[in-house]
Amino acid sequence: LSRNNISAIDPSSTLIRHPSFVSKTAMVVRLRLQRFGRTHSPFYRMVAADSRAPRDGKFIEIVGTYNPIATSAGIKEIRLKTDRLRYWISVGAQPSDRVAWILGKFGILPPPPQRFSLHKMIPKKDRGEDK
């Protein structure tokens, strides 16, 4: 086949992979937080973004917001688009640690396992006997 004669390919034949048509890397989508706000006053957007994009850079879709600064009533505001979050998780998006924790609190994902060791809670002088 010549390079200019692409129309001569039989559509019922097997797929011919030309180097320009083959994706070199698969895009891994992450659900993560983008930081906004001033110094010492953070505000976060929860976004679906390509894993190679910078933290506060290009994103695919905004799926929620998170304000970690409590109001005078002691409430931290979290807004989630649950249908879009479930969609992104269903197509394989990987949440960051903090996003997984937030989604676990709201029942969208199972809560992540606790990250503490019961062994380290015992004072060192009492731990020595276990060796």
C-alpha positions as CSV (number, residue, x, y, z in Angstrom):
1,L,0.0,0.0,0.0
2,S,1.2,3.4,-0.8
3,R,0.9,6.2,1.7
4,N,-1.5,8.2,-0.5
5,N,-3.7,5.3,-1.3
6,I,-5.5,4.9,2.1
7,S,-9.0,4.6,0.5
8,A,-8.0,1.3,-1.1
9,I,-8.1,-0.5,2.3
10,D,-10.9,-2.9,2.6
11,P,-13.1,-1.9,5.7
12,S,-13.8,-5.6,6.4
13,S,-10.1,-6.4,6.7
14,T,-8.1,-6.4,9.9
15,L,-7.2,-3.0,11.4
16,I,-4.0,-1.6,10.1
17,R,-2.2,0.4,12.8
18,H,-0.4,3.4,11.4
19,P,2.1,4.9,13.8
20,S,0.3,8.3,13.8
21,F,-3.0,6.6,14.8
22,V,-1.6,4.7,17.8
23,S,-1.8,6.4,21.1
24,K,1.6,6.4,22.7
25,T,0.4,6.6,26.3
26,A,-2.9,5.9,27.9
27,M,-4.4,8.8,29.9
28,V,-4.8,8.1,33.6
29,V,-7.5,10.2,35.1
30,R,-7.2,11.2,38.8
31,L,-9.8,12.7,41.0
32,R,-7.9,15.3,43.1
33,L,-8.1,18.6,44.8
34,Q,-7.1,21.9,43.1
35,R,-6.1,24.6,45.6
36,F,-7.5,28.1,45.4
37,G,-7.8,30.9,47.9
38,R,-5.3,33.0,49.7
39,T,-2.4,32.2,52.0
40,H,-3.7,30.4,55.1
41,S,-7.2,30.4,53.6
42,P,-7.4,27.4,51.3
43,F,-10.4,26.5,49.2
44,Y,-10.4,23.4,47.0
45,R,-12.1,22.3,43.8
46,M,-12.4,18.5,43.3
47,V,-11.6,17.8,39.7
48,A,-11.1,15.0,37.3
49,A,-7.7,15.6,35.7
50,D,-5.0,13.9,33.7
51,S,-2.4,12.5,36.1
52,R,0.4,14.3,34.2
53,A,-1.3,17.7,34.5
54,P,0.0,20.0,37.2
55,R,-2.0,20.2,40.5
56,D,-3.6,23.6,39.8
57,G,-3.4,23.3,36.0
58,K,-5.5,21.8,33.2
59,F,-8.5,19.6,34.3
60,I,-11.3,17.7,32.5
61,E,-14.2,18.4,34.8
62,I,-15.1,20.0,38.1
63,V,-16.9,17.4,40.3
64,G,-17.1,19.2,43.6
65,T,-15.8,21.8,46.0
66,Y,-14.3,21.5,49.5
67,N,-13.8,24.4,52.0
68,P,-11.8,23.0,55.0
69,I,-12.1,26.3,57.0
70,A,-15.0,25.8,59.4
71,T,-17.7,28.5,59.6
72,S,-18.6,30.1,62.9
73,A,-21.1,27.2,63.4
74,G,-18.2,24.7,63.0
75,I,-19.3,23.4,59.6
76,K,-16.9,22.6,56.7
77,E,-18.6,22.9,53.4
78,I,-18.4,20.1,50.8
79,R,-20.4,20.0,47.6
80,L,-20.2,16.9,45.4
81,K,-21.7,16.0,42.0
82,T,-22.3,12.4,43.0
83,D,-23.5,11.3,39.6
84,R,-20.4,12.6,37.9
85,L,-18.1,11.2,40.7
86,R,-19.7,7.7,40.2
87,Y,-19.2,8.0,36.5
88,W,-15.5,8.8,36.7
89,I,-14.9,6.0,39.2
90,S,-16.8,3.6,36.9
91,V,-14.5,4.4,34.0
92,G,-11.4,3.9,36.1
93,A,-10.5,7.3,37.6
94,Q,-8.2,6.9,40.6
95,P,-8.9,9.2,43.6
96,S,-6.1,10.8,45.5
97,D,-5.8,9.9,49.2
98,R,-7.7,13.0,50.4
99,V,-10.4,12.6,47.8
100,A,-10.8,8.9,48.7
101,W,-11.2,9.9,52.4
102,I,-13.9,12.5,51.5
103,L,-15.7,10.1,49.2
104,G,-15.6,7.5,52.0
105,K,-17.2,9.9,54.4
106,F,-20.1,10.4,52.1
107,G,-20.6,6.8,51.1
108,I,-19.6,7.1,47.4
109,L,-16.5,4.8,48.0
110,P,-15.9,2.4,50.8
111,P,-14.0,4.1,53.6
112,P,-10.2,3.7,53.2
113,P,-8.4,1.6,55.7
114,Q,-7.0,3.3,58.8
115,R,-3.4,4.3,58.4
116,F,-2.2,3.8,62.0
117,S,-0.4,0.9,63.6
118,L,-1.6,-0.5,66.9
119,H,1.9,-1.7,67.5
120,K,3.2,1.9,67.6
121,M,0.5,2.9,70.1
122,I,2.3,0.8,72.8
123,P,5.1,2.6,74.6
124,K,8.6,1.5,73.4
125,K,9.5,0.2,76.8
126,D,6.6,-2.2,76.7
127,R,7.2,-3.1,73.0
128,G,10.6,-4.6,73.7
129,E,9.2,-7.8,75.2
130,D,7.5,-8.7,71.9
131,K,10.8,-9.2,70.0
